[in-house]
Every structure is written in C-alpha cells, then in structure tokens.
Amino acid sequence: MWDHYRKLRKEERRNIRQKKREGEIRECEELEMLANRNSARKFYQKVRRLTEGFKTGAFSCKNKDGDLVTDIQGILKFWRKHFSNLLSSDSCVCHRECRECEDPDTPIVDNGIDVTLPDNDEVRIAITRLKNNKAAGADALPTELFKHGGEGLVSCMLHLLCNIWSDERCLLIGI
C-alpha cells in the first residue's frame, strides 16, 4: 500500500513540475511576443507581476479601542467617522487642549494671508497634470475620466472645490 502511495505521489510531483515548466515557457513566449510588438508598457507590467509574486492587500485597521476591524463595511464606517471628525469644524489637531478649541466659533488664525478661491484655469491645469495609467483611488475613478471629461467636468469640479473651500467642510455622499 505504501509503495503504491509513493509511486502515485512521485508521479504527481512529476506532473506538477511538467505543468510548471509548460506554464513558464508560455509566460516567456508571451513576453517575447510583447517585446516583438513593442508593447513596452504591457511587457514591463508582466515582468513586474512575474518577479514580484503574490502580495496580499491590507484590508484591516484598528479602531479606537484597539480592536481589529476586517469587514469592508466596518472599515468604511471607521474611515468615514475618522475623516468626518477630522474635517469637522469642532475638531482640532491639538485635541481640545488649548483655549481656541473650547469655543467652536473661534476664528482660525491665518496669519493675514488672503488665499483666493481657485479659478477655472487652475482646475484645468491640475487635471491635465494628472498622470495617466495610475490606479484609481478610493473613489474608483481613474484619472483618464477627469482628463477626458471636458469643460463640463472642469466647471463641476470648480463648483465643488469652491464649496468645500468656502464652507471648510467636505460632504460625504453615498458612504
């Protein structure tokens, strides 16, 4: 019985090594094909994926109690609460240890520097300076969407930025 098991196990290992070699040969052929087609971007993406191997993402964070939050809805709620506290007018970096934090109506000291609202050209220039082919952020909107959105998108972004700038708070929609 043990001999039969060892024989099957040896045969299975041989098959696995053969399949692995065939897969590596296929990958090399695909890399050669990409190099011959002058697809440098796809070629280097594949090389990077092959050399880096598998990496897991960090899909957890610790709440204020020190407990690990791993479910997606819990993580989203945690970050939503964190940033709403951070961006709200009644929170401060100094954690209410100073006199300025006792009164939420205390004006923010700006050292007399008058900063104007962004204009249409500034928003357009900022959008055109975004890099292509980069991973989308938490909003899952690629930069190409903004770049090819046209003047309508630029004016909507300007309106949104001016509202955030003047109200000094960010609206959380859909989270």
C-alpha positions in Angstrom: 0.0 0.0 0.0 2.8 2.4 0.9 4.6 1.6 -2.3 1.5 2.4 -4.3 1.1 5.7 -2.5 4.8 6.7 -3.0 4.5 5.8 -6.7 1.4 7.9 -7.2 2.9 10.8 -5.2 6.1 10.6 -7.3 4.0 10.6 -10.5 2.0 13.6 -9.2 5.2 15.6 -8.4 6.5 14.9 -11.9 3.2 16.1 -13.5 3.3 19.3 -11.3 6.9 20.0 -12.4 6.0 19.4 -16.0 2.9 21.7 -15.8 5.0 24.4 -14.1 7.7 24.2 -16.8 5.0 24.5 -19.5 3.5 27.5 -17.8 6.9 29.2 -17.6 7.5 28.5 -21.2 4.1 30.1 -22.1 4.9 33.1 -20.0 8.3 33.5 -21.7 6.7 33.2 -25.2 4.1 35.8 -24.2 6.9 38.1 -23.0 8.8 37.6 -26.3 5.6 38.4 -28.2 5.1 41.6 -26.3 8.7 42.6 -26.8 8.4 42.0 -30.5 5.2 44.0 -30.8 6.9 47.0 -29.0 4.3 46.9 -26.2 6.8 48.1 -23.6 4.1 49.0 -21.0 2.5 45.6 -21.1 5.9 43.9 -21.2 7.1 45.6 -18.1 3.8 45.1 -16.3 4.1 41.4 -16.9 7.7 41.3 -15.9 6.9 43.1 -12.7 4.0 40.8 -11.9 6.2 37.7 -12.5 9.1 38.9 -10.5 7.2 40.4 -7.5 5.0 37.4 -7.0 1.7 37.5 -5.0 1.1 40.2 -2.5 -1.8 40.5 -0.2 -3.5 43.8 0.4 -4.0 45.2 3.8 -7.8 45.1 4.4 -7.9 45.8 8.1 -7.5 48.6 10.5 -7.7 49.1 14.3 -10.5 51.2 15.8 -10.1 53.5 18.8 -10.4 50.5 21.3 -7.5 48.7 19.5 -9.8 46.0 18.1 -9.0 44.8 14.5 -11.8 45.7 12.0 -11.7 43.4 9.0 -15.1 43.6 7.3 -15.4 46.1 4.4 -18.4 47.9 5.8 -16.8 48.3 9.2 -13.6 49.7 7.6 -15.6 52.1 5.5 -17.6 53.3 8.6 -14.4 53.7 10.6 -12.7 55.9 7.9 -15.9 57.8 7.3 -16.1 58.6 11.0 -12.4 59.4 11.2 -12.4 61.9 8.3 -15.7 63.5 9.3 -14.2 64.1 12.8 -11.0 65.4 11.1 -12.8 67.7 8.7 -15.5 68.9 11.1 -15.1 72.4 12.4 -15.4 71.4 16.0 -12.3 69.1 16.0 -8.7 70.3 16.3 -5.3 68.8 15.9 -4.5 69.7 19.5 -7.3 67.5 20.8 -9.1 70.4 22.7 -6.1 71.1 25.0 -6.0 74.8 24.0 -8.3 77.7 24.6 -9.1 78.0 20.8 -10.7 74.6 20.8 -13.1 75.4 23.7 -15.1 77.7 21.6 -16.0 76.3 18.1 -16.7 79.9 16.9 -13.2 80.9 17.4 -11.8 82.0 14.0 -8.8 80.2 12.5 -5.6 82.2 12.6 -4.4 82.6 9.1 -1.5 85.0 9.7 -3.2 87.6 7.4 -2.6 85.6 4.3 -5.5 86.0 1.9 -5.9 82.9 -0.3 -8.3 83.3 -3.2 -10.6 80.7 -4.5 -9.3 78.5 -7.3 -10.4 79.5 -10.8 -11.3 77.6 -13.9 -7.8 77.6 -15.3 -6.2 76.3 -12.1 -8.6 73.4 -12.0 -8.0 72.6 -15.7 -4.2 72.8 -15.2 -4.4 70.5 -12.2 -6.5 68.0 -14.1 -4.1 68.0 -17.1 -1.1 67.4 -14.8 -2.6 64.2 -13.5 -0.6 61.1 -14.6 -2.2 58.5 -16.9 -2.3 54.8 -16.3 -2.3 55.1 -12.5 -4.5 53.1 -10.1 -7.8 54.8 -9.1 -8.2 56.0 -5.6 -10.8 55.0 -3.0 -13.5 56.6 -5.2 -12.6 54.2 -8.1 -12.4 57.0 -10.6 -9.5 56.8 -13.0 -7.6 59.9 -13.9 -8.4 59.4 -17.5 -12.1 60.1 -16.7 -11.2 63.5 -15.4 -8.8 64.3 -18.3 -11.4 63.4 -20.9 -14.4 64.9 -19.1 -14.2 68.2 -20.9 -15.3 71.7 -19.7 -18.4 70.4 -18.1 -16.4 68.3 -15.7 -14.0 71.1 -15.0 -16.8 73.5 -14.1 -18.4 70.9 -11.9 -15.1 70.3 -10.1 -14.5 74.0 -9.7 -18.0 74.4 -8.2 -17.3 71.5 -5.8 -13.9 72.8 -4.8 -15.2 76.3 -4.2 -18.0 75.0 -2.0 -15.5 72.9 0.0 -13.1 75.9 0.2 -15.7 78.4 1.4 -17.6 76.1 3.8 -14.4 74.4 5.0 -16.1 71.1 5.2 -16.5 68.1 2.9 -19.8 66.5 2.1 -19.9 62.7 2.4 -22.3 61.3 -0.1 -23.1 57.6 -0.7 -20.8 56.2 2.0 
